[in-house]
Amino acid sequence: MKGWLVFFLVFIGTFMIDQGIKVWAVSTAHAMHGSIPNTPHTVAEDALIGTTLVKGKCIDLELHFNKGVAFSMFASLGEYMKWVQGGLVLILLFIFYKENYVRRYAFPAGLLIGGALGNVYDRFYHIGVVDYVAWHCGFNFAVFNYADVMIDLAFVIIIVMVYFFPEKDASK
């Protein structure tokens, strides 16, 4: 039961932080264009793409809407992408429950599902996943967001746990 509580709290926290940052990014871009979100004075989200919110030496906060997945792959799936990703998240949740992975991997599982659902939610509410971190120090990297970082962090934690801290076999 404790594992599920940790999972749920991390999931909710990750989702809320992710969406809070995205609301700030989209609202700031609207304000910079003299637009008020969700009113008759709203500019289309397509017009907000590329708006620089904060300029930095190596990292800019620049608004983009990713219609694909990593590096805009599968963008050609269009409206189907949100259903495919939503289905994949449901399958992951089913596997976590059926195999009782939450018992051992509650924290990274919460990060993974919270980040994944944050990005899926964007697909239903915006024209694509809200991305805003643009790395350009030495080379231009893909634009990404908080949810993407949490998903990557979850995988790193799981890999470290599996390979460096393997579960003790109870049969020995």
N, C-alpha and C positions, 0 to 999 in steps of 0.2 A: 504493500500500500504506500509506503514511504517513497518508493521509486516513482509511482504514478503522480504523487504530489509534487515531487521535484520536477518531473517531466512537464506537468501542467503549468507550474509557476514559471519555468524557463521558457516554455512555449509562449505563454501569454506575454511575458516580459519582452521577449524577442520580437513578437508580432507588434506590440504596442510601440516600442522604440522605433522599429522600422517604419511603421506607418506615420508616426509623429514626425520623423525626419522628412519623409516624402511629402506630407502635407505642408511642411515648412517650405520645401523646395518648390513645389508647384505653386503655392500661394505667393512666394517671393517672385517667381517668374511672372505670374499674372500681374502683380503690383508693378513690376518693372516695365510691363507693356501697357500700363494704365487700364488693366482689366480687373474685374471683380469676379472671382470664381462663382459658378452656379447662379448667375444672374443674366438678364438680357444684355449686360455689358461685358460678357465673357468672350475673350478671343478663343478661337479653336486651339486645342492642345498642339496641333501641328505647327502653329505659329510660335509656340514657346520653345520648340526644339533648338538646342544650341545656345540658349540663354545662359550667359555666365553669371552665376549668383555671387561667387567669391573667386577672386583671382589670386593665385599663389605662385611660388617659384617652381615647384615641382608638381603640385596638385591643384587643380581648379575644381570648384563645385560648379558644374555645368549641366543643365537639365537636358535629358534625352529620354525617349520612350522606346524601349527595346521590344520589338514585335516578335523576336525569335527567342532563342535561349542563348547560352554562352556564345559570344562573338556573333550574335544575330543568326545563328544557325536555325534552320527550320522555320524561318519567318514566312516562308511560302504556305505554311499551314493556316495562316490567317486566324480567323475566329475559332478554328478547331483547337488551336494551341492551348487555350485556357481549359478546355475540357480534357485534353490529353494530360496536361500537368495536374489538374485537379484529380483525375483518376489515378495517376501515379502516386500522389500524396495519400489517397485513400488506401491504395495497395500497401504502401509503406506502413501506414497506421495498422492495418490488418496484420502485417508480418510482425511488427513490434508487439502487438497484443498476443498473437498466436504463439510466437516463439519466446515470449516473455523477455524480450530484449530490454525492456524498460527497467527491469530489475537491476541490470548491470550498467546500462548505457543511458540512464535517465537524463542526465545533463546534456550530452551531445545529441540525443534524440530530440529533446526539447528545442535545442538550437536549430537542428535540421528542419523539423516540422514548422517551427515558428517562422523561419526564414522562407521556407518553401511556400507556406500559405500566404505570407506577406506578398510574395511575387505573384502568386495566383490571384489574390485579391485585386492587385493592380490591373490585371488583364480584364477583369470584369468592370472595374471602375474607371480606368483610363484607357487610352488608345494602345497601351503596351506597358511593360514593366518600367516603373520610374527609376531611372539610373541618373546619378549625379556626380560621382567621384571620377574625375578625369586625370589620370596620371600621364605626365609628359616630361619626365626628367630623364633625359638621355634618349628616350624613345617614347612613342605614343602607345599607350596600352589601352585595352578595352575600358569603356566607361562602366562602372559598377555601382552597387549600393550596399547598405548595411546588411541586408538580408543575404546577399551573395557572400559577404565576408563571414557571416555566422554559419552558413551552409558549409563553406570551406573549413572553418574552424572545427565544426562538428566532425567532418571526415578526418581531419588530422587527429583529433582527440580519440576517435574510435580506432584508428590505425595504431596509435601509440599504445592504447589499452590492449589491443589484440596482440601486438608483437612484443611489447616490452613488459606488460603486466598481464600475462595470460591467466585465464580463470583456472583456479586449482581444480583438478579432477577429484571429485568426491569418491570415486571408486578405488583410489589408491590408498 
